[in-house]
Amino acid sequence: MSTESETTENLNQVDRPIWYEPLLDRGLIPDFILRRAIKVLLKERLSWIQLGDVAKNHQRKLAYVNSLKERPIAEHTEQANKQHYEAKFMKMCLGKRMKYSCCLFPNGNESLDAAEEAMLESYCIKAKVSEGMEILDLGCGWGSLCLYLCEKYPNAKITALSNSNTQRQYIESIAQQKGFKNLRVITADIKEFEFDSSTQFDRIMSIEMFEHMKNYEFLFTKISKWIKPKGLLFIHIFCHTDQPYDFSVGDGWMSKYFFTGGTMPSADLLLYFQRQLHLVDQWIINGNHYGQTSEEWLKLIDKNKKVALGYLAETYGKF
């Protein structure tokens, strides 16, 4: 398993004002004001998760870990579907590979397309992927990884799993265009889905899906049955340095519209769930890479604003 990294307080009941949301929807708040507001909210969040005492911080983390063991594998999955899966809109802000996750800028001046490729290649190196393997892309998004694997390893057998029909249709259309014959895409909710007992993989790779999960103990028990005896699970997950928390309703725009039921893991969170699987290696990537990825997405959405708003209006109605 690889990651890219006595008191309990409720961190998720901070009510946010909603008067500004129509202004946001119409793009009437300038970026420089939004950036300042985001910094204020981030500062407030940091004040909530730091109790000012190492012992208290650690005890709260342990309480959070124990609470996850009492929860379902994932929460609000239906809302997550509605919040993430508009293909035509996403094409307006992502790179060529449609990588809906952090990209890698080794020199700091790469294009978004090059940064997508750099991160995808790093996954293959870290997960020790080789030709002929059977690989599961768990929570495959828009297919950036599974399609990259099909291209790079034409003799590998790739399976992609997502709970979105829209994503499956998009991935299958690209696979057909490129003539890939080594890809199978499954639409299913991981909470209920099981492979048959004879199906196991050399590698299971999951890119920014575990942030949508809660009960990692149940999840790892399930996944461990899908891995061959010498297989590996590779996870790329965004995280806070040391304090995990939930994104909950009442917690602001992010939770209400974009990441309902989500988790902000800490860099060590998955290490508390090493019953069926154990850590082999771990890498930490500086968050500046995600910052730069977001800036590149913003450039594209600004460039394609008129068309992108039209696509949103098709789904949600005119603003």
C-alpha positions as CSV (number, residue, x, y, z in Angstrom):
1,M,0.0,0.0,0.0
2,S,1.4,3.4,-0.9
3,T,0.1,6.9,-0.2
4,E,1.3,10.1,-1.9
5,S,1.3,10.9,1.7
6,E,-9.2,12.2,24.4
7,T,-11.1,15.1,23.2
8,T,-13.2,15.4,20.1
9,E,-14.3,18.6,18.6
10,N,-16.8,18.8,15.7
11,L,-14.9,20.6,13.0
12,N,-17.8,20.5,10.5
13,Q,-20.6,22.6,11.8
14,V,-19.3,26.0,10.7
15,D,-22.3,27.7,9.0
16,R,-21.3,29.8,6.1
17,P,-23.3,32.7,4.7
18,I,-25.0,32.1,1.4
19,W,-25.7,35.7,0.2
20,Y,-22.6,35.6,-2.0
21,E,-23.4,32.4,-3.9
22,P,-25.5,34.0,-6.7
23,L,-22.6,36.4,-7.2
24,L,-20.2,33.5,-7.5
25,D,-22.5,31.7,-9.9
26,R,-22.5,34.6,-12.2
27,G,-18.8,35.2,-12.0
28,L,-19.3,38.7,-10.5
29,I,-16.7,38.4,-7.8
30,P,-13.2,39.1,-9.1
31,D,-10.5,36.5,-8.6
32,F,-8.3,38.7,-6.4
33,I,-11.2,39.0,-3.9
34,L,-11.9,35.3,-4.1
35,R,-8.3,34.5,-3.3
36,R,-8.3,36.7,-0.3
37,A,-11.6,35.1,0.9
38,I,-10.2,31.6,0.4
39,K,-7.1,32.5,2.5
40,V,-9.4,33.7,5.3
41,L,-11.3,30.5,5.2
42,L,-8.1,28.4,5.2
43,K,-6.8,30.3,8.1
44,E,-10.0,29.7,10.0
45,R,-9.8,26.0,9.1
46,L,-6.3,25.7,10.4
47,S,-7.4,27.4,13.7
48,W,-10.1,24.7,14.1
49,I,-7.8,21.7,13.5
50,Q,-4.9,22.9,15.7
51,L,-5.7,22.7,19.4
52,G,-2.4,24.3,20.3
53,D,-1.1,21.1,22.1
54,V,0.5,18.1,20.5
55,A,-1.1,15.6,22.9
56,K,-4.6,17.1,22.3
57,N,-4.1,17.0,18.6
58,H,-3.0,13.4,18.7
59,Q,-5.9,12.3,20.9
60,R,-8.4,14.0,18.5
61,K,-6.8,12.2,15.6
62,L,-7.1,8.9,17.3
63,A,-10.8,9.7,18.1
64,Y,-11.3,10.5,14.5
65,V,-9.6,7.2,13.4
66,N,-11.9,5.2,15.7
67,S,-15.0,7.0,14.5
68,L,-14.2,6.0,10.9
69,K,-14.3,2.3,11.9
70,E,-18.0,2.8,12.9
71,R,-19.1,4.4,9.6
72,P,-19.9,3.0,6.2
73,I,-17.3,2.7,3.5
74,A,-18.5,5.9,1.8
75,E,-21.2,8.5,2.4
76,H,-23.4,10.7,0.1
77,T,-22.2,8.8,-3.0
78,E,-25.3,9.9,-5.0
79,Q,-24.5,13.6,-4.3
80,A,-20.9,13.0,-5.3
81,N,-22.1,11.7,-8.7
82,K,-24.2,14.8,-9.3
83,Q,-21.3,17.1,-8.3
84,H,-18.5,15.6,-10.5
85,Y,-19.8,14.0,-13.7
86,E,-20.4,16.6,-16.4
87,A,-18.1,15.5,-19.2
88,K,-18.4,18.4,-21.7
89,F,-17.8,20.9,-18.9
90,M,-14.8,19.0,-17.5
91,K,-13.2,19.1,-21.0
92,M,-13.1,22.9,-20.7
93,C,-10.8,22.9,-17.7
94,L,-8.7,19.7,-17.7
95,G,-5.7,18.7,-19.8
96,K,-5.5,16.4,-22.8
97,R,-5.5,13.3,-20.6
98,M,-8.6,14.5,-18.6
99,K,-6.6,14.0,-15.4
100,Y,-9.1,15.0,-12.6
101,S,-6.4,15.1,-9.9
102,C,-3.0,16.6,-9.0
103,C,-0.4,16.8,-11.8
104,L,3.4,16.9,-11.4
105,F,5.6,19.9,-12.4
106,P,9.2,18.6,-12.0
107,N,10.7,21.9,-13.3
108,G,7.9,24.2,-12.5
109,N,7.3,25.4,-16.0
110,E,5.7,22.4,-17.7
111,S,2.4,22.7,-19.6
112,L,-0.7,21.1,-18.0
113,D,-0.5,18.3,-20.6
114,A,3.1,17.6,-19.8
115,A,2.4,17.7,-16.1
116,E,-0.4,15.1,-16.5
117,E,2.0,12.8,-18.3
118,A,4.7,13.3,-15.7
119,M,2.4,12.3,-12.8
120,L,1.0,9.3,-14.7
121,E,4.5,8.1,-15.5
122,S,5.5,8.5,-11.8
123,Y,2.6,6.3,-10.8
124,C,3.8,3.5,-13.0
125,I,7.3,3.7,-11.7
126,K,6.3,3.8,-8.0
127,A,3.7,1.0,-8.4
128,K,6.3,-1.1,-10.3
129,V,3.9,-1.7,-13.2
130,S,5.2,-3.9,-16.1
131,E,3.8,-5.3,-19.3
132,G,1.4,-8.2,-19.1
133,M,0.0,-7.4,-15.7
134,E,-3.6,-7.4,-14.7
135,I,-4.4,-4.0,-13.3
136,L,-7.4,-2.4,-11.6
137,D,-7.9,1.4,-11.8
138,L,-10.2,1.9,-8.8
139,G,-12.3,5.0,-9.0
140,C,-11.1,5.7,-12.5
141,G,-12.5,9.2,-13.0
142,W,-12.3,10.3,-16.6
143,G,-9.9,7.5,-17.5
144,S,-6.6,9.3,-17.4
145,L,-4.8,6.4,-15.7
146,C,-6.5,3.4,-17.3
147,L,-6.2,4.9,-20.8
148,Y,-2.6,5.7,-20.2
149,L,-2.0,2.2,-19.0
150,C,-3.7,0.7,-22.1
151,E,-1.4,2.8,-24.3
152,K,1.8,2.2,-22.4
153,Y,1.2,-1.5,-21.7
154,P,-0.7,-3.0,-24.7
155,N,-0.3,-6.5,-23.4
156,A,-1.6,-5.7,-19.9
157,K,-5.3,-6.3,-19.0
158,I,-6.8,-3.2,-17.6
159,T,-10.1,-3.0,-15.6
160,A,-11.5,0.4,-14.6
161,L,-14.2,0.8,-11.9
162,S,-16.3,3.9,-11.4
163,N,-19.8,4.6,-10.0
164,S,-20.5,7.0,-12.9
165,N,-22.2,5.9,-16.2
166,T,-21.1,9.2,-17.7
167,Q,-17.4,8.4,-17.0
168,R,-17.7,4.9,-18.3
169,Q,-19.3,6.1,-21.6
170,Y,-16.5,8.7,-22.0
171,I,-13.7,6.2,-21.3
172,E,-15.2,3.6,-23.7
173,S,-15.5,6.2,-26.4
174,I,-11.8,7.2,-26.1
175,A,-10.8,3.5,-26.0
176,Q,-12.8,2.8,-29.2
177,Q,-11.2,5.8,-30.9
178,K,-7.7,4.7,-30.0
179,G,-8.4,1.0,-30.8
180,F,-7.6,-0.3,-27.3
181,K,-8.7,-3.9,-26.8
182,N,-7.3,-4.5,-23.4
183,L,-9.7,-2.4,-21.3
184,R,-12.9,-3.3,-19.4
185,V,-14.9,-0.5,-17.7
186,I,-17.3,-1.4,-14.9
187,T,-20.0,0.9,-13.4
188,A,-20.6,0.0,-9.7
189,D,-20.7,1.4,-6.2
190,I,-17.7,0.1,-4.3
191,K,-19.8,-0.2,-1.2
192,E,-21.8,-3.1,-2.7
193,F,-19.6,-4.3,-5.6
194,E,-17.6,-7.5,-5.4
195,F,-15.5,-9.3,-8.1
196,D,-16.0,-13.0,-8.3
197,S,-13.6,-15.1,-6.2
198,S,-11.4,-16.0,-9.2
199,T,-10.7,-12.3,-10.2
200,Q,-7.5,-10.9,-8.7
201,F,-5.0,-8.2,-9.9
202,D,-1.2,-7.8,-9.9
203,R,-1.8,-4.1,-9.2
204,I,-4.7,-2.0,-7.9
205,M,-4.2,1.7,-8.5
206,S,-6.4,4.4,-7.0
207,I,-6.0,8.1,-7.8
208,E,-7.7,10.5,-5.4
209,M,-10.7,8.2,-4.7
210,F,-9.9,7.4,-1.0
211,E,-10.8,11.0,-0.1
212,H,-14.4,10.0,-0.8
213,M,-14.1,7.0,1.6
214,K,-14.7,6.7,5.4
215,N,-14.3,3.2,6.8
216,Y,-10.9,2.3,5.5
217,E,-10.9,-0.9,7.6
218,F,-13.9,-2.3,5.6
219,L,-12.5,-1.0,2.4
220,F,-9.1,-2.6,2.8
221,T,-10.7,-5.9,3.8
222,K,-12.6,-5.8,0.5
223,I,-9.7,-4.7,-1.6
224,S,-7.3,-7.3,-0.1
225,K,-9.4,-10.1,-1.6
226,W,-8.8,-8.6,-5.1
227,I,-5.0,-8.5,-4.9
228,K,-2.8,-11.4,-6.0
229,P,-0.4,-12.8,-3.2
230,K,2.5,-10.7,-4.5
231,G,0.4,-7.8,-5.7
232,L,0.4,-4.2,-4.7
233,L,-2.1,-1.5,-4.0
234,F,-1.0,2.0,-5.0
235,I,-2.9,5.0,-3.7
236,H,-2.5,8.6,-4.5
237,I,-4.4,10.7,-2.0
238,F,-4.4,14.4,-1.2
239,C,-3.9,15.1,2.5
240,H,-3.2,17.5,5.4
241,T,0.2,17.1,7.0
242,D,-1.1,15.7,10.3
243,Q,-4.8,16.4,11.0
244,P,-7.7,14.5,9.3
245,Y,-11.2,15.8,9.2
246,D,-14.6,15.6,7.4
247,F,-16.2,17.8,4.8
248,S,-19.8,18.0,6.0
249,V,-23.0,19.8,5.1
250,G,-22.9,23.2,6.8
251,D,-19.1,23.4,6.2
252,G,-19.3,25.9,3.3
253,W,-19.3,25.9,-0.5
254,M,-16.8,23.0,-0.9
255,S,-19.0,20.6,1.0
256,K,-22.3,21.8,-0.2
257,Y,-21.6,21.9,-4.0
258,F,-18.4,19.9,-4.7
259,F,-17.2,17.5,-2.0
260,T,-20.2,16.3,0.1
261,G,-19.2,13.4,2.3
262,G,-15.5,13.9,1.6
263,T,-12.5,13.4,3.8
264,M,-9.4,15.4,4.3
265,P,-7.0,12.6,5.4
266,S,-3.8,13.2,7.2
267,A,-0.5,11.9,5.7
268,D,-0.5,9.1,8.2
269,L,-4.2,8.3,8.3
270,L,-4.1,5.0,6.3
271,L,-1.3,3.7,8.5
272,Y,-3.9,3.2,11.2
273,F,-5.6,0.6,9.0
274,Q,-2.9,-2.0,8.4
275,R,-4.7,-5.2,9.3
276,Q,-5.1,-6.8,5.8
277,L,-2.6,-4.7,4.0
278,H,0.7,-3.2,5.1
279,L,2.8,-0.2,4.0
280,V,5.6,-0.9,1.6
281,D,6.6,2.6,0.7
282,Q,5.3,6.2,0.9
283,W,6.0,9.4,-1.0
284,I,5.1,12.9,-0.1
285,I,4.5,15.5,-2.9
286,N,4.6,19.1,-2.0
287,G,1.2,20.7,-2.2
288,N,2.5,23.4,-4.5
289,H,2.0,20.9,-7.4
290,Y,-1.7,20.8,-6.7
291,G,-1.7,24.6,-6.4
292,Q,-0.1,24.8,-9.8
293,T,-2.5,22.2,-11.2
294,S,-5.4,24.4,-10.0
295,E,-3.9,27.5,-11.5
296,E,-3.7,25.7,-14.9
297,W,-7.3,24.6,-14.6
298,L,-8.3,28.1,-13.8
299,K,-6.6,29.4,-17.0
300,L,-8.5,27.0,-19.1
301,I,-11.9,27.6,-17.5
302,D,-11.3,31.4,-17.9
303,K,-10.3,30.9,-21.6
304,N,-13.4,28.7,-22.2
305,K,-15.8,30.5,-19.9
306,K,-18.6,31.2,-22.4
307,V,-18.7,27.6,-23.7
308,A,-18.3,26.1,-20.2
309,L,-21.2,28.2,-18.8
310,G,-23.4,27.0,-21.7
311,Y,-22.7,23.4,-20.8
312,L,-23.5,24.0,-17.1
313,A,-26.8,25.7,-18.1
314,E,-27.7,22.5,-20.1
315,T,-27.5,20.6,-16.9
316,Y,-28.5,23.0,-14.1
317,G,-30.5,25.6,-16.0
318,K,-29.5,29.2,-16.7
319,F,-28.0,31.2,-14.0
